[in-house]
Amino acid sequence: MRWIITAVFIALAIWWSKKKGIEVEVIPKLSMMTAVFFVVCLSEEIKE
């Protein structure tokens, strides 16, 4: 279930980057956001 939230945030990040124009400085930030959401989803699955 939480993977849906992650997918939504990834889609929003991609949409936002295309709207603003992808800059080299933005790509690492988007990667970190994606990684953080992924780790949070994994840690929540382990707790259940």
Distance bins in CASP14 RR format, pairs under 12 A and 6 or more apart:
PFRMAT RR
TARGET T0000
AUTHOR 0000-0000-0000
RMODE 2
METHOD distances of the structure
MODEL  1
1 7 0 0 0 0 0 1 0 0 0 0 0
1 8 0 0 0 0 0 1 0 0 0 0 0
1 41 0 0 0 0 1 0 0 0 0 0 0
1 44 0 0 0 0 1 0 0 0 0 0 0
1 45 0 0 0 0 1 0 0 0 0 0 0
1 48 0 0 0 0 0 1 0 0 0 0 0
2 8 0 0 0 0 0 1 0 0 0 0 0
2 9 0 0 0 0 0 1 0 0 0 0 0
2 37 0 0 0 0 1 0 0 0 0 0 0
2 38 0 0 0 0 1 0 0 0 0 0 0
2 39 0 0 0 0 0 1 0 0 0 0 0
2 40 1 0 0 1 0 0 0 0 0 0 0
2 41 1 0 1 0 0 0 0 0 0 0 0
2 42 0 0 0 0 1 0 0 0 0 0 0
2 43 0 0 0 0 1 0 0 0 0 0 0
2 44 1 0 1 0 0 0 0 0 0 0 0
2 45 1 0 0 1 0 0 0 0 0 0 0
2 46 0 0 0 0 0 1 0 0 0 0 0
2 47 0 0 0 0 0 1 0 0 0 0 0
2 48 0 0 0 0 1 0 0 0 0 0 0
3 9 0 0 0 0 0 1 0 0 0 0 0
3 10 0 0 0 0 0 1 0 0 0 0 0
3 37 0 0 0 0 1 0 0 0 0 0 0
3 38 0 0 0 0 1 0 0 0 0 0 0
3 40 0 0 0 0 0 1 0 0 0 0 0
3 41 1 0 1 0 0 0 0 0 0 0 0
3 42 0 0 0 0 1 0 0 0 0 0 0
3 44 0 0 0 0 0 1 0 0 0 0 0
3 45 0 0 0 0 1 0 0 0 0 0 0
4 10 0 0 0 0 0 1 0 0 0 0 0
4 11 0 0 0 0 0 1 0 0 0 0 0
4 37 0 0 0 0 0 1 0 0 0 0 0
4 41 0 0 0 0 1 0 0 0 0 0 0
5 11 0 0 0 0 0 1 0 0 0 0 0
5 12 0 0 0 0 0 1 0 0 0 0 0
5 37 1 0 0 1 0 0 0 0 0 0 0
5 38 0 0 0 0 0 1 0 0 0 0 0
5 40 0 0 0 0 1 0 0 0 0 0 0
5 41 1 0 0 1 0 0 0 0 0 0 0
5 44 0 0 0 0 0 1 0 0 0 0 0
6 12 0 0 0 0 0 1 0 0 0 0 0
6 13 0 0 0 0 0 1 0 0 0 0 0
6 33 0 0 0 0 1 0 0 0 0 0 0
6 34 1 0 0 1 0 0 0 0 0 0 0
6 35 0 0 0 0 0 1 0 0 0 0 0
6 36 0 0 0 0 1 0 0 0 0 0 0
6 37 1 0 1 0 0 0 0 0 0 0 0
6 38 1 0 0 1 0 0 0 0 0 0 0
6 39 0 0 0 0 0 1 0 0 0 0 0
6 40 0 0 0 0 1 0 0 0 0 0 0
6 41 1 0 1 0 0 0 0 0 0 0 0
6 42 0 0 0 0 0 1 0 0 0 0 0
6 44 0 0 0 0 0 1 0 0 0 0 0
6 45 0 0 0 0 0 1 0 0 0 0 0
7 13 0 0 0 0 0 1 0 0 0 0 0
7 14 0 0 0 0 0 1 0 0 0 0 0
7 34 0 0 0 0 0 1 0 0 0 0 0
7 37 0 0 0 0 1 0 0 0 0 0 0
7 38 0 0 0 0 0 1 0 0 0 0 0
7 41 0 0 0 0 0 1 0 0 0 0 0
8 14 0 0 0 0 0 1 0 0 0 0 0
8 15 0 0 0 0 0 1 0 0 0 0 0
8 34 0 0 0 0 0 1 0 0 0 0 0
8 37 0 0 0 0 1 0 0 0 0 0 0
8 41 0 0 0 0 0 1 0 0 0 0 0
9 15 0 0 0 0 0 1 0 0 0 0 0
9 16 0 0 0 0 0 1 0 0 0 0 0
9 30 0 0 0 0 1 0 0 0 0 0 0
9 33 1 0 0 1 0 0 0 0 0 0 0
9 34 1 0 0 1 0 0 0 0 0 0 0
9 35 0 0 0 0 0 1 0 0 0 0 0
9 36 0 0 0 0 1 0 0 0 0 0 0
9 37 1 0 1 0 0 0 0 0 0 0 0
9 38 0 0 0 0 1 0 0 0 0 0 0
9 40 0 0 0 0 0 1 0 0 0 0 0
9 41 0 0 0 0 0 1 0 0 0 0 0
10 16 0 0 0 0 0 1 0 0 0 0 0
10 17 0 0 0 0 0 1 0 0 0 0 0
10 30 0 0 0 0 1 0 0 0 0 0 0
10 31 0 0 0 0 0 1 0 0 0 0 0
10 33 0 0 0 0 1 0 0 0 0 0 0
10 34 1 0 1 0 0 0 0 0 0 0 0
10 35 0 0 0 0 0 1 0 0 0 0 0
10 36 0 0 0 0 0 1 0 0 0 0 0
10 37 1 0 0 1 0 0 0 0 0 0 0
10 38 0 0 0 0 1 0 0 0 0 0 0
10 41 0 0 0 0 0 1 0 0 0 0 0
11 17 0 0 0 0 0 1 0 0 0 0 0
11 18 0 0 0 0 0 1 0 0 0 0 0
11 30 0 0 0 0 0 1 0 0 0 0 0
11 34 0 0 0 0 0 1 0 0 0 0 0
11 37 0 0 0 0 0 1 0 0 0 0 0
12 18 0 0 0 0 0 1 0 0 0 0 0
12 19 0 0 0 0 0 1 0 0 0 0 0
12 30 0 0 0 0 0 1 0 0 0 0 0
12 33 0 0 0 0 1 0 0 0 0 0 0
12 34 0 0 0 0 0 1 0 0 0 0 0
12 37 0 0 0 0 0 1 0 0 0 0 0
13 19 0 0 0 0 0 1 0 0 0 0 0
13 20 0 0 0 0 0 1 0 0 0 0 0
13 22 0 0 0 0 0 1 0 0 0 0 0
13 26 0 0 0 0 1 0 0 0 0 0 0
13 27 0 0 0 0 0 1 0 0 0 0 0
13 29 0 0 0 0 1 0 0 0 0 0 0
13 30 1 0 1 0 0 0 0 0 0 0 0
13 31 0 0 0 0 1 0 0 0 0 0 0
13 32 0 0 0 0 0 1 0 0 0 0 0
13 33 1 0 0 1 0 0 0 0 0 0 0
13 34 1 0 0 1 0 0 0 0 0 0 0
13 35 0 0 0 0 0 1 0 0 0 0 0
13 36 0 0 0 0 0 1 0 0 0 0 0
13 37 0 0 0 0 1 0 0 0 0 0 0
14 20 0 0 0 0 0 1 0 0 0 0 0
14 21 0 0 0 0 0 1 0 0 0 0 0
14 22 0 0 0 0 1 0 0 0 0 0 0
14 26 0 0 0 0 0 1 0 0 0 0 0
14 27 0 0 0 0 0 1 0 0 0 0 0
14 30 1 0 0 1 0 0 0 0 0 0 0
14 31 0 0 0 0 0 1 0 0 0 0 0
14 33 0 0 0 0 0 1 0 0 0 0 0
14 34 0 0 0 0 1 0 0 0 0 0 0
15 21 0 0 0 0 0 1 0 0 0 0 0
15 22 0 0 0 0 0 1 0 0 0 0 0
15 30 0 0 0 0 0 1 0 0 0 0 0
16 22 0 0 0 0 1 0 0 0 0 0 0
16 23 0 0 0 0 0 1 0 0 0 0 0
16 26 0 0 0 0 1 0 0 0 0 0 0
16 29 0 0 0 0 0 1 0 0 0 0 0
16 30 0 0 0 0 1 0 0 0 0 0 0
16 33 0 0 0 0 0 1 0 0 0 0 0
17 23 0 0 0 0 1 0 0 0 0 0 0
17 24 0 0 0 0 0 1 0 0 0 0 0
17 25 0 0 0 0 0 1 0 0 0 0 0
17 26 1 0 1 0 0 0 0 0 0 0 0
17 27 1 0 0 1 0 0 0 0 0 0 0
17 28 0 0 0 0 0 1 0 0 0 0 0
17 29 0 0 0 0 1 0 0 0 0 0 0
17 30 1 0 0 1 0 0 0 0 0 0 0
17 31 0 0 0 0 0 1 0 0 0 0 0
17 33 0 0 0 0 0 1 0 0 0 0 0
17 34 0 0 0 0 0 1 0 0 0 0 0
18 26 0 0 0 0 0 1 0 0 0 0 0
18 30 0 0 0 0 0 1 0 0 0 0 0
19 26 0 0 0 0 0 1 0 0 0 0 0
20 26 1 0 0 1 0 0 0 0 0 0 0
20 29 0 0 0 0 0 1 0 0 0 0 0
20 30 0 0 0 0 0 1 0 0 0 0 0
21 27 0 0 0 0 0 1 0 0 0 0 0
21 30 0 0 0 0 0 1 0 0 0 0 0
22 28 0 0 0 0 0 1 0 0 0 0 0
22 29 0 0 0 0 0 1 0 0 0 0 0
22 30 0 0 0 0 1 0 0 0 0 0 0
23 29 0 0 0 0 1 0 0 0 0 0 0
23 30 0 0 0 0 0 1 0 0 0 0 0
24 30 0 0 0 0 0 1 0 0 0 0 0
25 31 0 0 0 0 0 1 0 0 0 0 0
26 32 0 0 0 0 0 1 0 0 0 0 0
26 33 0 0 0 0 0 1 0 0 0 0 0
27 33 0 0 0 0 0 1 0 0 0 0 0
27 34 0 0 0 0 0 1 0 0 0 0 0
28 34 0 0 0 0 0 1 0 0 0 0 0
28 35 0 0 0 0 0 1 0 0 0 0 0
29 35 0 0 0 0 0 1 0 0 0 0 0
29 36 0 0 0 0 0 1 0 0 0 0 0
30 36 0 0 0 0 0 1 0 0 0 0 0
30 37 0 0 0 0 0 1 0 0 0 0 0
31 37 0 0 0 0 0 1 0 0 0 0 0
31 38 0 0 0 0 0 1 0 0 0 0 0
32 38 0 0 0 0 0 1 0 0 0 0 0
32 39 0 0 0 0 0 1 0 0 0 0 0
33 39 0 0 0 0 0 1 0 0 0 0 0
33 40 0 0 0 0 0 1 0 0 0 0 0
34 40 0 0 0 0 0 1 0 0 0 0 0
34 41 0 0 0 0 0 1 0 0 0 0 0
35 41 0 0 0 0 0 1 0 0 0 0 0
35 42 0 0 0 0 0 1 0 0 0 0 0
36 42 0 0 0 0 0 1 0 0 0 0 0
36 43 0 0 0 0 0 1 0 0 0 0 0
37 43 0 0 0 0 0 1 0 0 0 0 0
37 44 0 0 0 0 0 1 0 0 0 0 0
38 44 0 0 0 0 0 1 0 0 0 0 0
38 45 0 0 0 0 0 1 0 0 0 0 0
39 45 0 0 0 0 0 1 0 0 0 0 0
39 46 0 0 0 0 0 1 0 0 0 0 0
40 46 0 0 0 0 0 1 0 0 0 0 0
40 47 0 0 0 0 0 1 0 0 0 0 0
41 47 0 0 0 0 0 1 0 0 0 0 0
41 48 0 0 0 0 0 1 0 0 0 0 0
42 48 0 0 0 0 0 1 0 0 0 0 0
END
